[in-house]
Amino acid sequence: MSALPVNDPFSLFDAWFAEARTSEPNDSNAMALATATADGHPSVRMVLLKEHGPDGFVFYTNAHSRKGEEIRANPRAALLFHWKSLRRQIRIEGTLEEVSPDQADAYFHSRNRVSQLGSAASDQSRPLHERSDYLQRVEQLAERYPEGDIPRPAHWTGFRLIPAAMEFWLDRPNRLHDRRRFSRSGDGWASSLLYP
């Protein structure tokens, strides 16, 4: 990993992500999102990265879901990308901020109609008596909005993780792996190797 950038984790992320997009068979943008309640009870689930750059890593969700409530109560989180085909991982830690309503609208309306209906009809993470109840809600919304976009529910939004640390892990034979950790330092980044 010594030939890779040592002061720009975003260039390194871009390079690895570009490779993953060509080698991973499904959802190269899938990432584990770890959140915790205000008193520190953790939970983790898979979400999809929808935007990324030096300002952070964006995903979308129902803010009334378990993860949304945890984010609002404790806006610190961690992400993990694991690309098994490349034998690489990236861990990212930082704080979360909500995207603007305009940004949430733009992404929500870029989704296909059925996805819009499904998100608008879902009380994500809440108990569901019968699957047919959910499907009926989807049908009712489709009848209510027979054409065009579905209005984005106010609680359906996006969050941006602003990284404070990023760690890159590269598999090597006999578990002699390479690890490099980047930490914010002033306006830039400091990096160091870690023992595997």
C-alpha positions as CSV (number, residue, x, y, z in Angstrom):
1,M,0.0,0.0,0.0
2,S,3.0,2.3,0.2
3,A,2.6,3.4,-3.4
4,L,-0.9,4.7,-2.6
5,P,-1.7,8.3,-1.5
6,V,-0.7,8.9,2.1
7,N,-2.4,12.3,2.5
8,D,-5.6,12.1,0.5
9,P,-8.0,9.4,1.7
10,F,-10.6,10.5,-0.8
11,S,-8.4,9.8,-3.9
12,L,-7.7,6.4,-2.4
13,F,-11.4,5.8,-1.8
14,D,-12.2,6.9,-5.3
15,A,-9.6,4.4,-6.8
16,W,-10.8,1.5,-4.7
17,F,-14.5,2.3,-5.3
18,A,-13.9,2.4,-9.0
19,E,-12.3,-1.0,-8.9
20,A,-15.2,-2.4,-6.8
21,R,-17.7,-1.1,-9.3
22,T,-16.2,-3.4,-11.9
23,S,-15.4,-6.4,-9.8
24,E,-18.2,-6.8,-7.2
25,P,-21.1,-8.8,-8.6
26,N,-23.8,-7.0,-6.6
27,D,-24.1,-3.6,-4.9
28,S,-20.6,-2.4,-4.9
29,N,-22.0,0.6,-3.1
30,A,-23.3,-1.5,-0.1
31,M,-21.9,-0.4,3.2
32,A,-22.5,-1.4,6.8
33,L,-23.8,1.6,8.9
34,A,-23.3,1.4,12.6
35,T,-25.2,3.7,14.8
36,A,-26.0,3.8,18.5
37,T,-28.7,5.1,20.9
38,A,-28.0,8.2,23.0
39,D,-26.9,5.8,25.8
40,G,-24.6,3.8,23.6
41,H,-26.6,0.7,22.5
42,P,-25.3,-0.1,19.0
43,S,-26.9,-1.5,15.9
44,V,-25.7,-2.1,12.4
45,R,-27.3,-2.7,9.0
46,M,-26.5,-2.5,5.3
47,V,-27.4,0.7,3.4
48,L,-26.4,2.0,-0.1
49,L,-23.9,4.8,-0.7
50,K,-25.6,7.2,-3.1
51,E,-23.1,10.1,-3.2
52,H,-19.6,10.7,-2.0
53,G,-16.8,13.3,-2.1
54,P,-14.6,15.4,0.2
55,D,-17.7,16.6,2.0
56,G,-18.8,13.1,3.0
57,F,-20.7,10.0,2.2
58,V,-24.5,10.1,1.6
59,F,-27.2,7.5,2.1
60,Y,-31.0,7.9,2.3
61,T,-33.5,6.5,4.8
62,N,-36.7,6.9,6.7
63,A,-35.8,9.2,9.7
64,H,-38.6,7.5,11.7
65,S,-36.8,4.2,11.4
66,R,-34.6,2.8,14.1
67,K,-31.5,4.1,12.4
68,G,-33.1,7.5,11.8
69,E,-34.0,7.8,15.5
70,E,-30.6,6.7,16.6
71,I,-28.9,9.2,14.2
72,R,-31.1,12.0,15.6
73,A,-30.3,11.0,19.2
74,N,-26.6,10.4,18.6
75,P,-25.2,11.8,15.3
76,R,-22.0,9.8,15.4
77,A,-21.6,6.7,13.2
78,A,-19.3,4.4,11.4
79,L,-19.4,2.9,7.9
80,L,-17.7,-0.2,6.6
81,F,-17.2,-1.2,3.0
82,H,-16.1,-4.8,2.4
83,W,-15.3,-5.8,-1.1
84,K,-14.7,-9.5,-0.9
85,S,-13.8,-9.9,-4.5
86,L,-10.9,-7.4,-4.0
87,R,-10.1,-8.5,-0.5
88,R,-10.3,-5.0,0.8
89,Q,-12.1,-3.0,3.5
90,I,-12.6,0.7,4.2
91,R,-13.8,1.8,7.7
92,I,-15.0,5.4,8.0
93,E,-16.0,7.1,11.3
94,G,-17.5,10.6,11.8
95,T,-20.5,12.7,12.4
96,L,-23.8,12.8,10.5
97,E,-25.7,15.7,9.2
98,E,-29.0,15.8,7.3
99,V,-29.0,16.7,3.6
100,S,-31.1,19.6,2.4
101,P,-34.7,19.1,1.5
102,D,-33.9,19.9,-2.1
103,Q,-31.2,17.2,-2.2
104,A,-33.6,14.7,-0.6
105,D,-36.3,15.6,-3.1
106,A,-33.9,15.2,-6.0
107,Y,-32.8,11.8,-5.0
108,F,-36.3,10.5,-4.0
109,H,-37.6,11.5,-7.4
110,S,-34.7,9.9,-9.2
111,R,-35.9,6.5,-7.9
112,N,-38.3,4.4,-9.9
113,R,-42.0,4.8,-9.2
114,V,-42.4,1.5,-7.2
115,S,-39.5,2.4,-5.0
116,Q,-41.0,5.8,-4.3
117,L,-44.4,4.1,-3.4
118,G,-42.7,1.5,-1.2
119,S,-40.8,4.2,0.7
120,A,-43.8,6.4,1.2
121,A,-46.0,3.5,2.3
122,S,-43.5,2.1,4.8
123,D,-43.4,2.7,8.5
124,Q,-39.9,1.4,8.4
125,S,-38.8,-0.6,11.5
126,R,-42.3,-0.6,13.0
127,P,-44.2,-3.9,13.6
128,L,-46.2,-5.1,10.6
129,H,-49.1,-7.5,11.3
130,E,-49.3,-8.9,7.7
131,R,-47.3,-8.2,4.6
132,S,-50.5,-7.7,2.8
133,D,-51.1,-4.6,5.0
134,Y,-48.0,-3.0,3.5
135,L,-48.8,-4.0,0.0
136,Q,-52.3,-2.6,0.4
137,R,-50.8,0.7,1.4
138,V,-48.6,0.7,-1.7
139,E,-51.7,0.1,-3.9
140,Q,-53.6,2.9,-2.2
141,L,-50.8,5.3,-2.8
142,A,-50.6,4.2,-6.4
143,E,-54.3,4.9,-6.8
144,R,-54.0,8.3,-5.1
145,Y,-51.1,9.3,-7.3
146,P,-51.8,7.6,-10.7
147,E,-49.3,9.6,-12.6
148,G,-46.0,11.3,-12.0
149,D,-43.8,11.4,-8.9
150,I,-45.0,10.5,-5.4
151,P,-44.5,13.3,-2.9
152,R,-41.5,12.7,-0.7
153,P,-42.6,12.2,2.9
154,A,-41.0,14.8,5.1
155,H,-39.4,12.0,7.3
156,W,-37.8,10.3,4.3
157,T,-34.4,12.0,4.0
158,G,-30.7,11.6,3.5
159,F,-27.7,11.8,5.8
160,R,-24.1,12.7,5.1
161,L,-21.3,11.1,7.2
162,I,-18.5,13.7,7.5
163,P,-15.4,11.6,8.1
164,A,-13.1,12.2,11.0
165,A,-11.1,9.0,10.3
166,M,-10.8,6.6,7.4
167,E,-9.0,3.3,7.5
168,F,-8.0,1.2,4.5
169,W,-7.3,-2.5,4.9
170,L,-5.8,-4.7,2.1
171,D,-5.5,-8.4,2.4
172,R,-2.1,-10.0,2.1
173,P,-1.0,-13.6,2.2
174,N,-0.6,-15.3,5.5
175,R,-2.6,-12.5,7.2
176,L,0.3,-10.1,6.8
177,H,-2.2,-7.4,5.8
178,D,-1.7,-3.7,5.1
179,R,-3.6,-1.1,7.1
180,R,-3.4,2.7,6.8
181,R,-5.5,5.0,9.0
182,F,-6.2,8.6,8.1
183,S,-7.3,11.1,10.7
184,R,-8.3,14.7,10.2
185,S,-5.6,17.1,11.2
186,G,-6.5,20.8,10.9
187,D,-7.5,21.4,7.3
188,G,-5.8,18.2,6.1
189,W,-5.2,14.6,6.9
190,A,-2.5,12.8,8.8
191,S,-2.0,9.1,8.1
192,S,-0.1,6.2,9.6
193,L,0.3,2.5,9.1
194,L,-1.2,0.2,11.6
195,Y,-0.2,-3.3,12.6
196,P,-2.6,-5.8,11.0
